[in-house]
């Protein structure tokens, strides 16, 4: 039975079997494939065993080649006797796909916390502050913010709905600037 924590695939010809293990960024010097006398194959990266299983048929251990690409490890093994195998490993039918359960809610909370803790400067810091105010505000406060900002063309932002709801918000540019209406 094969044992792996990585996704793998295989294909064959009459003369060879090629197996691909999906493990990223492995250099050929760090990877090795060993076969025992009873056709038990082990693929290791450094000290980590990434694939192990008893092959259905015998292979020539002296001619195993390993090719590492940025996304996978490819192990080519010439068969000791030419022919087709019905499966790669003995008892391969009992292999269950491995999945890891992730707590997506906890991951989302962690990312939000990291986002909040990240130090910002300039406009990004001001934008974060306004988002925080808006997110934690009441409906009246949100209405006041939207109305004051849109009616004043972005020059006024108020959170006081009782004051803003009574009349149109006038444009109030900064002290050193003058407001001019744009015409086409």
C-alpha positions as CSV (number, residue, x, y, z in Angstrom):
1,X,0.0,0.0,0.0
2,X,1.3,3.5,-0.9
3,X,1.8,6.1,1.7
4,X,2.2,9.8,0.9
5,X,1.2,13.2,2.1
6,X,1.6,14.6,-1.4
7,X,-0.5,14.2,-4.5
8,X,1.1,11.8,-7.0
9,X,0.4,10.3,-10.4
10,X,2.0,7.7,-12.6
11,X,2.2,6.4,-16.2
12,X,3.9,3.5,-17.9
13,X,5.3,2.1,-21.1
14,X,6.2,-1.5,-21.8
15,X,9.7,-0.8,-20.6
16,X,9.4,1.8,-17.8
17,X,7.2,3.3,-15.1
18,X,7.3,7.1,-14.4
19,X,5.9,8.5,-11.2
20,X,5.3,12.1,-10.4
21,X,5.0,13.5,-6.9
22,X,3.7,17.1,-6.6
23,X,6.2,18.7,-4.2
24,X,7.4,22.2,-5.0
25,X,10.9,23.6,-5.1
26,X,13.1,20.5,-4.5
27,X,16.6,20.4,-5.8
28,X,17.9,17.1,-7.3
29,X,20.7,16.9,-4.7
30,X,18.1,16.8,-1.8
31,X,15.9,14.1,-3.4
32,X,16.6,10.3,-3.5
33,X,14.7,7.2,-4.5
34,X,15.6,3.8,-3.0
35,X,14.2,0.4,-3.8
36,X,14.5,-2.6,-1.6
37,X,14.8,-6.2,-2.7
38,X,11.1,-6.8,-2.3
39,X,10.2,-3.8,-4.7
40,X,9.4,-1.4,-1.9
41,X,10.1,2.1,-3.2
42,X,10.9,5.0,-0.9
43,X,11.3,8.6,-2.1
44,X,12.9,11.0,0.3
45,X,13.6,14.7,0.3
46,X,16.4,15.4,2.9
47,X,15.1,13.4,5.9
48,X,11.4,13.6,5.0
49,X,9.8,10.5,3.4
50,X,7.4,11.9,0.8
51,X,6.3,8.6,-0.8
52,X,6.6,4.9,0.0
53,X,4.9,1.9,-1.4
54,X,5.5,-1.7,-2.7
55,X,5.5,-1.6,-6.5
56,X,3.5,-4.2,-8.4
57,X,6.5,-5.4,-10.5
58,X,10.3,-5.5,-10.3
59,X,12.4,-2.5,-11.6
60,X,16.1,-2.1,-12.3
61,X,17.4,-0.1,-9.3
62,X,20.6,0.9,-11.0
63,X,18.8,2.9,-13.7
64,X,16.4,5.0,-11.6
65,X,16.5,8.7,-12.7
66,X,15.1,11.6,-10.7
67,X,14.1,14.9,-12.3
68,X,13.1,17.9,-10.2
69,X,11.1,20.8,-11.6
70,X,9.8,23.9,-9.7
71,X,6.4,22.1,-9.2
72,X,7.1,18.3,-9.0
73,X,9.5,15.4,-8.6
74,X,9.6,12.9,-11.5
75,X,11.0,9.4,-10.9
76,X,11.6,7.2,-13.9
77,X,12.2,3.5,-13.3
78,X,13.0,1.0,-16.0
79,X,11.1,-2.3,-15.6
80,X,13.2,-5.4,-15.0
81,X,10.8,-7.4,-17.2
82,X,8.9,-5.6,-20.0
83,X,5.1,-5.6,-19.8
84,X,2.1,-3.7,-18.5
85,X,1.2,-3.4,-14.8
86,X,-2.4,-3.2,-13.7
87,X,-1.6,-0.8,-10.9
88,X,1.5,1.0,-9.5
89,X,1.5,-0.5,-6.0
90,X,0.2,-3.6,-4.4
91,X,-3.0,-2.9,-2.4
92,X,-3.3,0.5,-4.1
93,X,-7.1,0.1,-4.1
94,X,-7.3,0.7,-0.4
95,X,-5.6,4.1,-0.6
96,X,-7.9,6.9,0.6
97,X,-7.3,10.5,-0.5
98,X,-5.8,12.5,2.3
99,X,-7.4,15.9,3.0
100,X,-6.6,18.3,5.8
101,X,-9.5,20.0,7.5
102,X,-9.1,23.7,7.8
103,X,-10.9,26.0,10.1
104,X,-11.7,28.7,7.7
105,X,-13.4,30.9,10.3
106,X,-10.2,30.8,12.5
107,X,-8.1,31.6,9.4
108,X,-10.3,34.6,8.5
109,X,-10.1,35.9,12.1
110,X,-6.3,35.5,12.0
111,X,-6.0,37.4,8.7
112,X,-8.3,40.2,10.0
113,X,-6.2,40.5,13.2
114,X,-3.0,40.6,11.1
115,X,-4.5,43.2,8.9
116,X,-5.5,45.4,11.9
117,X,-2.1,45.0,13.5
118,X,-0.2,45.9,10.3
119,X,1.3,49.4,10.7
120,X,0.1,51.8,8.0
121,X,1.1,55.4,7.1
122,X,-0.4,58.3,5.3
123,X,-3.7,57.9,3.4
124,X,-3.9,54.1,4.1
125,X,-3.9,54.8,7.9
126,X,-6.7,57.5,7.4
127,X,-8.7,55.2,5.2
128,X,-8.5,52.3,7.7
129,X,-9.7,54.7,10.5
130,X,-12.7,55.8,8.4
131,X,-13.5,52.1,7.5
132,X,-13.4,51.2,11.2
133,X,-15.7,54.2,12.1
134,X,-18.1,53.2,9.4
135,X,-18.2,49.5,10.3
136,X,-18.9,50.1,13.9
137,X,-21.4,53.0,13.4
138,X,-25.1,53.0,13.8
139,X,-27.4,53.3,10.7
140,X,-28.0,57.0,11.4
141,X,-24.2,57.7,11.6
142,X,-23.7,55.8,8.3
143,X,-26.4,57.8,6.6
144,X,-24.9,61.0,7.9
145,X,-21.4,60.0,6.6
146,X,-22.8,59.1,3.2
147,X,-25.0,62.2,2.8
148,X,-22.4,64.7,4.0
149,X,-19.6,63.3,1.9
150,X,-21.6,63.0,-1.3
151,X,-23.4,66.4,-1.0
152,X,-20.1,68.2,-0.2
153,X,-18.2,66.6,-3.1
154,X,-15.9,64.9,-0.6
155,X,-15.0,68.0,1.5
156,X,-17.1,67.3,4.6
157,X,-17.6,64.1,6.6
158,X,-20.0,64.2,9.4
159,X,-21.3,61.5,11.8
160,X,-24.2,63.7,13.2
161,X,-27.4,62.6,11.5
162,X,-29.7,65.1,13.3
163,X,-27.6,68.0,12.0
164,X,-27.0,66.7,8.5
165,X,-30.5,65.5,7.8
166,X,-32.0,69.0,8.1
167,X,-30.4,70.6,5.1
168,X,-28.0,70.2,2.2
169,X,-24.3,70.0,3.2
170,X,-22.3,72.8,1.7
171,X,-19.0,72.4,0.0
172,X,-16.2,73.4,2.4
173,X,-12.7,73.2,0.8
174,X,-9.6,73.3,3.0
175,X,-8.5,76.8,4.1
176,X,-5.8,77.2,1.4
177,X,-8.0,76.2,-1.5
178,X,-11.0,77.5,-3.4
179,X,-13.9,75.5,-4.7
180,X,-14.7,75.8,-8.4
181,X,-17.5,74.0,-10.1
182,X,-16.4,72.0,-13.1
183,X,-18.2,72.7,-16.3
184,X,-18.0,70.9,-19.6
